[in-house]
Amino acid sequence: MELFQLVNPDKSSITCVGYAPSCGRRCRNPIAYHNVQAAKALMRRVVRPGVSNTDLKEMLFDLAEYTLCRRYHQDQAKNVSNRWFALVQRHRDDEDDHGSDTSDDDDNDSYDGASSTSSSSDDSNDDDNDNAEELRRRFDELETLQQEFEELLQRQRQSLQDRMSRSTLTAQRRRSQEDRRLASEPSHSRTTQERRDNEEALRNAEVVRQETDFLAAQRAREAAREQLRCDRAERAKQEEARRQAQAKREAEAKANAKVKAEAEAEAEAERLRKEEQEAERARLDHERQAKEQKEQQQSRLSSWEIAWLRYEAAWADITPKGDTAAIDTDIRTSQIWPTKSGLFASCCEEDVRAFFRCQPGDVSRRILRRRAFRWHPDHAARLFAYVADEVVVGELLKTVTMISQVVIGIMGVAVQ
């Protein structure tokens, strides 16, 4: 009992050997008296020498079912029996080691070597056989247990009937003997014998009651085991259904994930396609704008070139003999003025500066100096020498001075 730890130290009595996960401790439910007696009988068979591993495992499994509470922990019978099997094996090994230490060295060395070899070979063979027959034994376990219990109940019923028959015959013989003896004895002896008969009847009734209780307990235990087997089969069925449902959910999740991934890939491809289209559209717009700007620039350059050709042609017309020749025409109506229109009315500093900055071709310092000399106030006085109105002369002189300063400024910038 110490080896299997049936006595719970928390209760100082025999309780269920199962583990209660909700409380984090051993179960404290008591075990029925008849189950405790059956467990003790099994433990006496377990400790006998010569018990094979297969029989030992079966007995330990039955012992676990006897010592586990019916309500909560019958499903722990397999784990408990395996733990006890390891304890019994270790206990047997310890006893073998102790016996080998106390025996004669020479004889026991050879004997222990042979016995350990044989025992190890037997254990290994038993383990191999157990492993090989494990699957088959599990399938046949329920039928075998049912047959064994039916045979046990049959034997117990037959034994009870035999004992009851023998008890009845014995009681009848005793009563007949007592009747004959009382017939020859006084009345007080007859009273004593009646009291003894009553006590014997009570004892027989108690024996019958105990046997009946034992059979009822056996039937209850068989019903509990049958219910346990049904519960295990139902749990296995539910577990299989749960696994199938889980596999179905996983397959659906994978299919949904695949569809989602395909949709995301299509959306990403569509987004990339739109981005490429937007980039292509932006590139085309940029090229179109650049082309328009280039065309506008070319058109502007062409218009400035035309203005400069008109400007040079106008100067050639009024000064056919060179820039120092006298001028006898009204320069206010001529197109010699350095603006895009060539008119005196549009001659302002901004237009003059824009006109000289848009000179076609390469402009050297010598060319700029010659053009600055053309509009120098002292040199340009010949342009309006014929004008008699001093106000007009002042306006012309002011305009010529402005043009000269703009050209000199542009020439300074060009030199830097």
Buried (B, 14 or more C-beta within 10 A) or exposed (E): EEEBBBEBEEEEEBBBBBBBEEEEEBBBBBBBEBBBEBBBEBBEEBEEEEBEBEEBBBBBBBBBBBBBBBEBBBEBBEEBBBBBBEBBEEEBEEEBEEEBEEEEEEEBEEEBEEBBEEBEEEBEEBEEEBEEEEEEBEEEEBEEBBEEBEEEBEEBEEEBEEBBEEBEEEBEEBBEEBEEEBEEEEEEEBEEBEEEBEEBEEEBEEBBEEBEEBBEBBEBBBEBBBEBBEEEEEEEEEEEEEEEEEEEEEEEEEEEEEEEEEEEEEEEEEEEEEEEEEEEEEEEEEEEEEEEEEEEEEEEEEEBBEBBEBBEEBBEEBBEEEBEEEBEEEBBEBBBBBBBBBBBEEBEEEBBBBBBEBBEEEBEEEBBEEBBBBBBBEBBEBBBEEBEEEEEBEBBBEBBBBBBBBBBEBBEEBEE
